[in-house]
């Protein structure tokens, strides 16, 4: 394809809205606009990536610092739109809201009798723990929802030092929304002082750490009161016991026990579906130097960047056009810079765009029946006889 037909617009400076270095290079190289809209060059890159990424092994063959599990592939990056929990040993990577981790129960205790006590102005776990002078681990946290499909009242309980993962909850029972006051009241619960004890017509789910936790402080379903020594299953039953807690940084990896890290990331693939826009950003973030992109052959929009240097006694552009036709007829994807521009401008744009190789047609070499070949990631410039032009692809 020809440079002028793609209307490529490179930039000499990074955009002031570049949220990542990779995005900045994509803008500077003319793949996307500052508003993150694909250009014709960007569409060409996406088209090539779509073909390559049909086989997921393509992604694993790239030198990207990816994290993955059996289902998803992530690229950690500052400003990524998802947060993942990762094991530093590489044993585990998962979206934070779905990540599993090794939970630690408090030392086992003999169950004590249920006791109702006044707890004025204690409608938060923090206030309750402070009043009773106990750790949050000795409390039960209540969360109440309505299932969207049938308006079923849903009560979920996790240990007081943990947060509920709505994603895990919805994976078990379907989509939910926050319960309204009327629904809470009909169930027999009291917001701020709720527990599963004595509820009516409720779908009750408890985190799998609750059965291992004895004598918890839990709501008495009466304003200003809590129960001491609430125990499962003695004092209440559950329809579902499952992992409902959301991981936090430092929680133990379920596979090896090492502390998990939380990282922002882009999701590159889920199952067989590849987000090629995120893949392009990951490539730009990884494959660049001080002059521009250095895209690997399997990911570049073109195999080579062909340019001519205007001559004084020879029509180098016509010769470059001839070489362009020869290479494209041989099956190479070539970006032909057909502009009548200064050589320095073309060299800079070739580096910015980042094709694996640059082929230069200049008067001095043509007089000797030669052209120049420079691989993007190398400094050395090779001289190639014109009769070997069809073999260039094997030299890249």
Rosetta blueprint (number, residue, H / E / L):
1 X L
2 X E
3 X H
4 X H
5 X H
6 X H
7 X L
8 X L
9 X L
10 X L
11 X L
12 X L
13 X L
14 X L
15 X L
16 X L
17 X L
18 X L
19 X L
20 X L
21 X H
22 X H
23 X H
24 X H
25 X H
26 X H
27 X H
28 X H
29 X L
30 X L
31 X L
32 X E
33 X L
34 X L
35 X L
36 X L
37 X L
38 X E
39 X L
40 X H
41 X H
42 X H
43 X H
44 X H
45 X H
46 X H
47 X H
48 X H
49 X H
50 X H
51 X H
52 X H
53 X L
54 X L
55 X L
56 X L
57 X H
58 X H
59 X H
60 X H
61 X H
62 X L
63 X L
64 X L
65 X L
66 X E
67 X E
68 X E
69 X L
70 X L
71 X L
72 X E
73 X E
74 X E
75 X E
76 X E
77 X L
78 X L
79 X L
80 X L
81 X L
82 X E
83 X E
84 X E
85 X E
86 X E
87 X E
88 X L
89 X L
90 X L
91 X L
92 X L
93 X E
94 X E
95 X E
96 X H
97 X H
98 X H
99 X L
100 X L
101 X E
102 X E
103 X L
104 X L
105 X L
106 X L
107 X L
108 X L
109 X L
110 X L
111 X L
112 X L
113 X L
114 X L
115 X E
116 X E
117 X E
118 X E
119 X L
120 X L
121 X L
122 X L
123 X L
124 X L
125 X H
126 X H
127 X H
128 X H
129 X H
130 X H
131 X H
132 X H
133 X L
134 X L
135 X L
136 X H
137 X H
138 X H
139 X E
140 X E
141 X E
142 X E
143 X E
144 X E
145 X E
146 X E
147 X E
148 X L
149 X L
150 X L
151 X L
152 X L
153 X E
154 X E
155 X E
156 X E
157 X E
158 X E
159 X E
160 X L
161 X L
162 X L
163 X E
164 X E
165 X L
166 X H
167 X H
168 X H
169 X H
170 X H
171 X H
172 X H
173 X H
174 X L
175 X L
176 X E
177 X E
178 X E
179 X L
180 X L
181 X H
182 X H
183 X H
184 X H
185 X H
186 X H
187 X H
188 X L
189 X L
190 X L
191 X L
192 X L
193 X L
194 X L
195 X L
196 X L
197 X L
198 X L
199 X L
200 X L
201 X L
202 X L
203 X E
204 X E
205 X E
206 X E
207 X E
208 X L
209 X L
210 X H
211 X H
212 X H
213 X L
214 X L
215 X L
216 X E
217 X E
218 X E
219 X E
220 X E
221 X E
222 X E
223 X L
224 X L
225 X E
226 X E
227 X E
228 X E
229 X E
230 X E
231 X L
232 X E
233 X L
234 X L
235 X L
236 X E
237 X L
238 X L
239 X L
240 X E
241 X E
242 X E
243 X L
244 X L
245 X E
246 X E
247 X L
248 X L
249 X L
250 X L
251 X L
252 X E
253 X E
254 X L
255 X L
256 X L
257 X L
258 X L
259 X E
260 X E
261 X E
262 X E
263 X E
264 X E
265 X E
266 X E
267 X E
268 X E
269 X E
270 X E
271 X L
272 X L
273 X E
274 X E
275 X L
276 X H
277 X H
278 X H
279 X H
280 X H
281 X H
282 X H
283 X H
284 X H
285 X H
286 X H
287 X L
288 X E
289 X E
290 X L
291 X L
292 X E
293 X E
294 X L
295 X L
296 X L
297 X L
298 X L
299 X L
300 X L
301 X L
302 X L
303 X L
304 X E
305 X E
306 X E
307 X E
308 X E
309 X L
310 X L
311 X L
312 X L
313 X L
314 X L
315 X L
316 X H
317 X H
318 X H
319 X H
320 X H
321 X H
322 X H
323 X H
324 X H
325 X H
326 X H
327 X H
328 X H
329 X H
330 X L
331 X L
332 X L
333 X L
334 X E
335 X E
336 X E
337 X E
338 X L
339 X L
340 X L
341 X L
342 X L
343 X H
344 X H
345 X H
346 X H
347 X H
348 X H
349 X H
350 X H
351 X H
352 X H
353 X H
354 X L
355 X L
356 X L
357 X E
358 X E
359 X E
360 X E
361 X E
362 X L
363 X H
364 X H
365 X H
366 X H
367 X L
368 X L
369 X L
370 X E
371 X E
372 X E
373 X E
374 X E
375 X E
376 X L
377 X L
378 X L
379 X L
380 X L
381 X E
382 X E
383 X E
384 X E
385 X E
386 X H
387 X H
388 X H
389 X H
390 X H
391 X H
392 X H
393 X H
394 X H
395 X H
396 X L
